[in-house]
Amino acid sequence: MTEGNGGELRDWRRSRGWDVPELARQLRRAASEPIAAHDGLVRMIRGWERGDHRLSERYELLYRKLGQPGSDNDEPNAHSAHTGGQEGSGPVRRRTFVELTGISMASAILPASAGTHSPVDIEPLALALTAQMTGASPEPSQELPEITALAGNVSRARKQYQACRYTELINHLPRLLGQLDAACRFLDGNNKLSAYALSADAYHVAAGFLLKLGDHGLAHLATDRSMTAALASQDPLTVGASARIITHTLMSSGHLPAAIATARNYAVQLDREIGTQTPASLSVYGSVLLRGAIAAALNDERSTAHELLAEAAEAARRVGTDANLRGTAFGLVNTQLHQVNVAVTLGDAGTAIDLARRIKLAAITVTERKASLLIDVARAFFQWGRYEQALAVLRAAEQTAPQEVAARASVRTLVRDLAAVAPGSIRRDAEQFASRIGESR
């Protein structure tokens, strides 16, 4: 594709007999990860065809996957390898595009990821989430734990989630959700409000776990329960914390403009309602902005992503340390981790790796965050065409958090692509790794 190629894009689309909305639908079907929502993508296509702005690598990849003329070119034009912003690294980004083109075509002929594959049995969790809809509502019980005991159990669930001990988590989370539902119904006064706040956090944990598995249906249900309970708690911080999982769920389902708007709106609302900021409120505020930054990166809104990152970094500076307040794991180090994620999501593989090299793994106290960084670095090496390094980092992630690597649908997709395009012995090693984490071709 060349500079000012809007007419070429338009002619190619018309040769397929597609109007712009239909092309948007085709691009969304071709995507293996969330991209812009339909209406936003329609606007972006019209902008590309007018020549208002350039295709990023991710969207040029999708065009080529649909068979755009010239897709067999070995080397993209310079503007395809650099989408603007200081993050671009010419050689890295050109190599990224060439390698990803091959990856996308390989992905197209492989079976789709199972999505809901799980290293643990989630049926008890599914039953707990649907209990209210099936008439299995909790009844009063003299065995209902005290609020202090429930608080301890919710804290334990959050710690198990952040430690990537998902087998332990799933063993007691369904029962805990039932107890919290009962507490919300049958307690009164301040205890009832506390029960709602605890319930919001527990459902947040459930939704986060389900999103890792790629089970979007149950994740949406858990997310709704989290925010419903948060609003009932009448606590602005609890509402803000649940806004983070709403943003994540919308983003994971491809509703990117809605995810960005949710993050921004709830951050503004929290700032307005809290008044005097505390380390806890700043942690919730910053963590919502970080989630919004990732959604913006997925939507190819580079300036918005960096704006939200900068605002979150300022909040982290004011907190001063990664204290994991309100279960956010928020702080200066966590902000750096999200900078890596945003860079690799925008296709800036070289920048992502450079940023990651500045982070000391020992400074990351939450296992789930440490594993996430390693997975992001593996993604960056994969984009760069450094398949051996990508697999080595994935192995390090598995050693750090084996259940995290086995649970994540995105990791299974990455390993499957490695097994499809990596050369020789690396391919065999990737296939063995895929088999070990339960992903079969």
PADO-83261 format. One record per residue (C-alpha): x, y, z; residue in one letter. Coordinates in steps of 0.001 Angstrom, whole numbers, padded with zeros to 6 digits, always signed. Layout:
N
XYZA
...
This chain:
441
+000000+000000+000000M
+001239+003465-000802T
+000902+006983+000515E
-002469+008436-000505G
-003845+004962-001217N
-007428+005785-000248G
-008647+005338-003797G
-006989+001925-004014E
-008666+000822-000803L
-012034+002097-002016R
-011692+000421-005441D
-010693-002869-003848W
-013665-002769-001494R
-016037-002056-004353R
-014535-004876-006413S
-015682-007198-003646R
-019200-005781-003801G
-018983-004544-000205W
-020237-001284+001170D
-018327+000270+004067V
-020478-001335+006825P
-019983-004757+005241E
-016211-004261+005086L
-016305-003315+008769A
-018112-006574+009517R
-015566-008551+007487Q
-012637-006930+009276L
-014170-007653+012674R
-014715-011303+011696R
-011097-011564+010553A
-009718-010167+013821A
-008461-012639+016394S
-008349-009930+019095E
-010765-007091+019933P
-010754-004184+017491I
-012899-001082+017111A
-016648-001445+017492A
-018664-001521+014256H
-019688+002147+014123D
-016214+003362+015012G
-014645+001052+012431L
-017008+002373+009750V
-015767+005900+010487R
-012154+004732+010397M
-012618+002996+007003I
-014125+006129+005505R
-011188+008127+006839G
-008709+005676+005307W
-010473+005803+001958E
-010460+009619+001995R
-006773+009613+002884G
-007418+011418+006182D
-005125+009065+008087H
-003025+005972+007601R
-003688+002343+008295L
-001867+001046+011341S
-000081-002283+011034E
-002864-004108+012830R
-005542-002953+010407Y
-003328-003353+007337E
-002794-006912+008514L
-006555-007465+008576L
-006943-006001+005073Y
-004278-008380+003824R
-005986-011252+005589K
-009102-010488+003543L
-007026-010591+000363G
-006207-006954-000347Q
-004244-006637-003635P
-000490-006561-003074G
-000651-008769+000001S
+002170-010912-001361D
+004645-008022-001198N
+007646-008884+000935D
+008256-005373+002208E
+005644-002805+003195P
+006050+000845+002336N
+007594+003111+004922A
+004329+004595+006087H
+002951+001138+006753S
+005867+000451+009042A
+005446+003617+011023H
+002128+004920+012226T
+003393+008035+013921G
+004473+008944+017435G
+007912+008699+018917Q
+007418+005050+019777E
+008058+003898+016203G
+011229+001985+015481S
+011708+001592+011740G
+013558-001737+011423P
+011543-003351+014204V
+008215-002193+012825R
+009019-003238+009230R
+010022-006694+010426R
+006920-006754+012588T
+004645-006179+009617F
+006220-008782+007379V
+006143-011454+010061E
+002637-010642+011207L
+001290-010906+007676T
+002383-014524+007578G
+001042-015094+011074I
-002379-013780+010191S
-002706-016098+007201M
-001577-019066+009296A
-004139-018177+011941S
-006855-018093+009323A
-006398-021767+008469I
-006028-023017+012041L
-008962-023967+014265P
-010253-021085+016365A
-009147-020967+019975S
-011471-022859+022233A
-011892-019662+024206G
-013552-021290+027165T
-010846-023913+027728H
-010087-023948+031409S
-007458-025631+033565P
-010118-025922+036272V
-013773-026901+036415D
-015799-023670+036267I
-019244-025266+036320E
-019708-024596+040058P
-018941-020944+039352L
-021425-020912+036468A
-024108-022331+038767L
-023340-019734+041436A
-023582-016915+038901L
-026915-018113+037560T
-028455-019076+040913A
-030586-015936+041158Q
-031993-016469+037664M
-032860-020115+038238T
-034754-019614+041481G
-031934-020974+043637A
-031850-017805+045723S
-030206-017984+049135P
-032364-018617+052180E
-031738-017279+055684P
-029277-019429+057541S
-027926-019372+061035Q
-024625-020461+059513E
-024215-017197+057594L
-020692-015961+058412P
-020148-012673+060172E
-019093-009697+058090I
-015531-009918+059399T
-015317-013548+058283A
-016779-012709+054883L
-014281-009864+054518A
-011440-012271+055277G
-012713-014751+052682N
-013052-012068+050006V
-009524-010882+050790S
-008296-014452+050451R
-010038-014778+047061A
-008366-011608+045825R
-004958-012843+047005K
-005465-016201+045300Q
-006402-014414+042079Y
-003361-012157+042192Q
-001138-015114+043051A
-002575-017033+040039C
-003700-019885+042304R
-006848-020475+040332Y
-007495-024031+041476T
-007689-022807+045066E
-009790-019833+044008L
-012392-021859+042174I
-012658-024331+045043N
-014237-021766+047368H
-015356-018798+045255L
-018770-020234+044247P
-019738-020887+047877R
-018446-017466+048881L
-020607-015775+046245L
-023648-017599+047600G
-022854-016494+051140Q
-022430-012904+050009L
-025727-012981+048121D
-027413-014184+051301A
-025687-011524+053398A
-026839-008801+051011C
-030418-010021+051311R
-030714-010725+055008F
-028384-008337+056806L
-029353-004747+057513D
-027826-001373+058292G
-024097-000895+057882N
-023560-004653+057712N
-025742-004782+054612K
-023747-001994+052964L
-020512-003782+053844S
-021883-007015+052382A
-022655-005218+049111Y
-019111-003813+048944A
-017619-007253+049589L
-019923-008798+047000S
-018809-006230+044411A
-015186-007180+044994D
-015852-010931+044887A
-017798-010683+041624Y
-014983-008501+040273H
-012552-011334+040982V
-014886-013823+039297A
-015225-011636+036211A
-011462-011121+035925G
-010839-014856+036097F
-013518-015585+033494L
-012093-012984+031127L
-008733-014739+031281K
-010447-017929+030194L
-012216-016137+027356G
-015669-016956+028790D
-017272-013624+027926H
-020845-014679+028654G
-020227-015530+032303L
-017778-012628+032608A
-020474-010157+031539H
-022838-011629+034123L
-020256-011395+036908A
-019386-007843+035868T
-023009-006766+036045D
-023310-008315+039506R
-020182-006470+040611S
-021447-003045+039593M
-024976-003688+040889T
-023563-004559+044300A
-021133-001621+044172A
-023941+000868+043568L
-025948-000675+046405A
-022959-000262+048733S
-023165+003532+048341Q
-019362+003664+048407D
-017725+005725+045614P
-014480+003755+045837L
-016291+000464+045420T
-018150+001854+042408V
-014883+003082+040931G
-013246-000303+041441A
-016125-002045+039673S
-015814+000457+036810A
-012414-001101+036142R
-013923-004537+035485I
-016704-002996+033371I
-014040-001318+031231T
-012127-004583+030963H
-015202-006579+029975T
-016319-004062+027351L
-012797-003982+025958M
-012508-007766+025811S
-015772-007931+023871S
-014582-005383+021311G
-016711-002465+022529H
-013692-000203+022604L
-015234+003295+022408P
-017631+002320+025200A
-014718+000985+027253A
-012742+004203+026845I
-015767+006331+027713A
-016510+004181+030769T
-012970+004560+032102A
-012946+008297+031606R
-016425+008931+032961N
-015968+006878+036118Y
-012529+008392+036759A
-014065+011882+036554V
-016975+010806+038744Q
-014663+009327+041360L
-012493+012453+041397D
-015599+014604+041878R
-017211+012485+044595E
-014130+011779+046701I
-013053+015381+047228G
-009822+014980+049176T
-007798+012253+047493Q
-006302+009432+049516T
-003794+006753+048457P
-006713+004310+048098A
-008813+006643+045957S
-005802+007541+043808L
-005121+003829+043323S
-008662+003150+042130V
-008635+006294+039977Y
-005320+005412+038357G
-006192+001764+037770S
-009375+002748+035905V
-007343+005092+033697L
-004820+002333+032956L
-007588+000038+031788R
-008906+002837+029599G
-005435+003327+028114A
-005340-000302+027005I
-008790+000052+025426A
-007603+003166+023582A
-004537+001318+022313A
-006717-001518+021049L
-008801+001098+019244N
-005649+002578+017667D
-006164+005836+019550E
-002485+006398+020229R
-002734+009919+021650S
-005629+008964+023936T
-003753+005930+025221A
-000695+007995+026115H
-002798+010748+027626E
-004484+008264+029966L
-001135+006640+030782L
+000328+010021+031698A
-002607+010855+033945E
-002340+007476+035645A
+001418+007968+036095A
+000757+011237+037898E
-001673+009466+040235A
+000957+006773+040819A
+003548+009424+041653R
+001193+010818+044277R
+000596+007353+045757V
+004349+006850+045851G
+004456+003064+046082T
+002787-000064+044708D
+000710-000744+047800A
-002039-002870+046210N
-004732-000732+047830L
-008296-001894+047144R
-006814-004842+045257G
-005576-002636+042404T
-001843-003445+042516A
-001554+000185+041428F
+001597+002248+041630G
+004626+003417+039687L
+005746-000070+038696V
+002248-001146+037647N
+001992+001953+035479T
+005227+000941+033759Q
+003773-002515+033118L
+000792-000933+031389H
+003123+001217+029288Q
+004634-002027+027979V
+001177-003455+027280N
+000077-000317+025420V
+003258-000290+023333A
+002910-003897+022216V
-000824-003421+021579T
-000022-000472+019303L
+002500-002647+017471G
+005558-000849+018845D
+007503-004030+019578A
+010883-002382+020005G
+009498+000222+022384T
+007707-002452+024418A
+010915-004433+024877I
+012946-001333+025739D
+010372-000327+028362L
+010266-003839+029795A
+014051-003934+030187R
+013831-000968+032567R
+011550-002880+034951I
+013015-005102+037638K
+010971-008262+038023L
+011799-008312+041718A
+009976-004990+042082A
+006711-006606+040945I
+005123-008005+044072T
+001910-009360+042492V
+002459-012623+040629T
-000367-012023+038165E
+001203-008702+037155R
+004648-010290+036804K
+003256-012994+034535A
+001370-010385+032511S
+004588-008486+031865L
+006354-011622+030664L
+003444-012459+028366I
+003514-008942+026927D
+007264-009253+026300V
+006646-012575+024549A
+004049-010857+022368R
+006574-008151+021506A
+009279-010653+020523F
+006668-012506+018491F
+005758-009308+016620Q
+009455-008705+015995W
+009886-012183+014528G
+012176-013248+017378R
+010370-016544+017904Y
+013022-018228+020024E
+013017-015324+022480Q
+009220-015268+022498A
+009071-018930+023478L
+011800-018493+026102A
+009867-015670+027765V
+006657-017711+027679L
+008507-020483+029495R
+009617-017956+032098A
+005997-016868+032477A
+004955-020485+032951E
+007586-020976+035633Q
+006364-017824+037359T
+002647-018618+037159A
+001788-021948+035501P
-001962-021626+036064Q
-001960-018121+034580E
-000315-019318+031388V
-002619-022330+031147A
-005727-020241+031791A
-005212-017339+029383R
-006942-017720+026037A
-004592-015081+024596S
-001552-017182+025512V
-003022-020208+023754R
-003525-018101+020624T
+000052-016843+020794L
+001477-020342+021251V
-000656-021681+018426R
+000662-018967+016107D
+004230-019710+017195L
+003704-023366+016357A
+002365-022354+012944A
+005074-019971+011755V
+008280-020524+013729A
+011025-022454+011946P
+012167-026004+012597G
+013101-026865+016147S
+011377-023773+017556I
+008118-024947+016010R
+008502-028354+017626R
+009273-026766+020990D
+006237-024497+020610A
+004036-027487+019830E
+005295-029254+022941Q
+004639-026128+025002F
+001144-025872+023547A
+000452-029479+024440S
+001693-028926+027981R
-000702-026036+028588I
-003622-027928+027075G
-003707-026303+023637E
-003839-028701+020727S
-003804-027849+017035R
